[in-house]
Amino acid sequence: MTKKKQHNQPIKQLSPNEYIKTKARSLPIYKCFINSYWLHSALTVILVARQHPNGHFTIGIYRIDTFSRGLFKSYAIFNRDKDSYDRLVECIVPKDCEFGTVVEIDYTLAHNVIYGAEALAKTNGYKPDKAFEISKYILMENDGSVEYIEINFGKNATRERDMKDNDGVDDYLNDF
């Protein structure tokens, strides 16, 4: 009887986007942040970080206009070390920013603000952010498993500045 030769198949390495789409939701949520003035400002930035077993982070950043456009920009940042993660938290909402300071929030609030903003964008006729097709996998599925919190977009806020598409955050993230 002839033995068949076994060929070791190389393990296919996933691209960052493939990894995020297939494995990010299995990573534990590390921390979530939002600008402290989010209830009173049109511009809101939320950061959701998941931690890899090696200590690195995959991070979703979600930019939101709470008045009309809803979720208008998002980023999925893959496998960054702790120093990169700390710089992101500091640079997304700097300590002296007009939007307040960065504050830690629980995932339930982050989830409800982000998915509520996505619904607001659709309701107001804005096309979804293309990057959300990847960055949404950093979030838990919006299937009712996360407690629902009513978020009143724009109703209790006062517009204190004009909404800008590029306030420096995009420039920073594009170079990150």
C-alpha positions in Angstrom: 0.0 0.0 0.0 1.4 3.3 -1.0 1.3 6.2 1.4 0.1 9.5 0.2 2.4 12.4 0.8 1.0 15.0 3.0 1.7 18.6 1.8 1.6 21.2 4.5 -0.6 23.9 3.3 0.6 27.4 4.2 -1.8 29.2 6.5 -3.3 32.1 4.7 -2.8 35.4 6.5 -5.8 37.6 6.7 -5.7 41.2 5.5 -6.5 43.8 8.1 -10.0 44.2 6.7 -10.6 40.5 6.5 -9.5 40.1 10.1 -11.8 42.9 11.3 -14.8 41.5 9.4 -14.3 37.9 10.6 -12.6 38.1 14.0 -12.8 41.6 15.6 -16.1 40.9 17.3 -14.5 38.0 19.2 -11.9 40.3 20.8 -12.9 41.8 24.2 -13.9 45.4 24.3 -11.1 47.3 26.0 -12.5 50.9 26.4 -14.8 53.4 24.7 -14.4 57.2 24.7 -16.5 60.2 23.6 -16.0 63.9 23.8 -17.6 65.1 27.1 -19.5 67.9 25.4 -21.3 65.5 23.0 -24.8 66.4 24.1 -24.3 70.1 23.4 -22.1 70.0 20.3 -23.0 69.1 16.7 -19.7 67.2 16.3 -19.2 64.0 18.3 -16.2 61.6 18.1 -16.4 58.1 19.6 -13.6 55.6 19.9 -14.2 51.9 20.5 -11.1 49.8 21.2 -10.9 46.0 21.2 -7.8 44.3 22.6 -5.9 41.4 20.9 -4.4 38.6 23.0 -0.9 40.1 22.3 -1.9 43.4 23.9 -2.4 45.3 20.7 -5.6 47.1 19.8 -8.1 47.3 16.9 -9.9 50.6 17.0 -13.0 52.0 15.5 -13.4 55.8 15.3 -16.8 57.2 14.5 -17.4 60.8 13.6 -21.0 62.0 14.1 -23.1 65.1 13.4 -25.8 64.9 16.0 -27.9 67.5 14.2 -28.5 66.1 10.8 -25.9 64.1 8.9 -25.5 61.4 11.6 -22.6 59.0 11.2 -20.6 60.7 8.4 -17.1 59.2 8.7 -15.6 56.2 10.4 -12.2 54.5 10.6 -11.0 51.0 11.4 -7.5 50.9 12.7 -6.0 47.5 13.0 -3.5 46.0 15.4 -1.9 49.0 17.0 0.4 48.9 20.1 -0.4 50.6 23.4 1.6 53.8 22.6 -0.3 54.2 19.3 -3.6 53.6 21.1 -2.7 56.2 23.7 -1.8 58.8 21.1 -5.1 58.2 19.3 -7.1 58.7 22.4 -5.2 62.0 23.1 -5.3 63.3 19.6 -8.9 62.5 18.6 -10.3 64.7 21.4 -7.4 66.8 22.8 -7.6 68.0 26.3 -8.0 71.7 25.3 -10.5 71.0 22.6 -13.7 73.1 22.2 -15.7 69.9 22.3 -14.7 69.2 25.9 -12.4 66.6 27.2 -12.4 62.9 26.3 -14.3 60.8 28.7 -14.6 57.0 29.1 -18.1 55.6 28.5 -19.6 52.1 28.6 -20.0 50.2 25.4 -23.8 50.4 25.6 -23.8 54.2 25.2 -21.2 54.1 22.4 -23.3 51.4 20.5 -26.5 53.4 20.8 -25.0 56.7 19.8 -23.2 55.2 16.7 -26.1 53.1 15.5 -28.6 55.9 16.3 -26.4 58.3 14.2 -26.4 55.8 11.4 -30.2 55.7 11.4 -30.3 59.5 11.5 -28.1 59.7 8.4 -30.4 57.3 6.6 -33.6 59.2 7.7 -32.1 62.5 6.5 -31.2 61.1 3.1 -27.4 60.9 3.6 -25.6 57.9 2.1 -23.8 55.7 4.6 -20.1 56.2 5.2 -18.3 53.6 3.0 -15.8 52.9 5.6 -18.6 51.8 8.0 -18.8 48.6 5.9 -15.6 47.6 7.8 -15.7 49.7 11.0 -19.1 48.3 11.9 -17.4 44.9 12.6 -15.6 46.5 15.6 -19.0 47.1 17.1 -21.3 44.4 18.3 -24.1 43.5 15.9 -27.1 45.8 16.1 -29.5 42.9 16.6 -31.1 43.9 19.9 -28.6 42.1 22.1 -27.3 45.5 23.4 -29.6 47.4 25.7 -31.5 50.1 23.8 -31.0 53.7 25.0 -33.1 56.5 23.4 -30.8 59.2 22.1 -32.4 62.5 21.1 -30.2 63.8 18.3 -30.2 67.6 18.1 -33.4 68.1 20.2 -31.6 69.2 23.4 -28.5 70.6 21.9 -27.5 74.1 20.9 -25.4 74.6 17.8 -22.3 76.4 19.0 -20.2 76.1 15.9 -20.6 75.3 12.2 -20.1 71.7 11.3 -16.8 71.2 9.4 -16.0 68.1 7.4 -12.3 68.4 8.1 -11.4 69.9 11.5 -7.9 68.2 11.6 -9.1 64.8 12.7 -9.2 63.4 9.2 -5.7 64.7 8.5 -4.3 63.1 11.6 -6.1 59.7 11.0 -5.1 59.6 7.3 -1.5 59.8 8.4 -1.8 57.3 11.2 
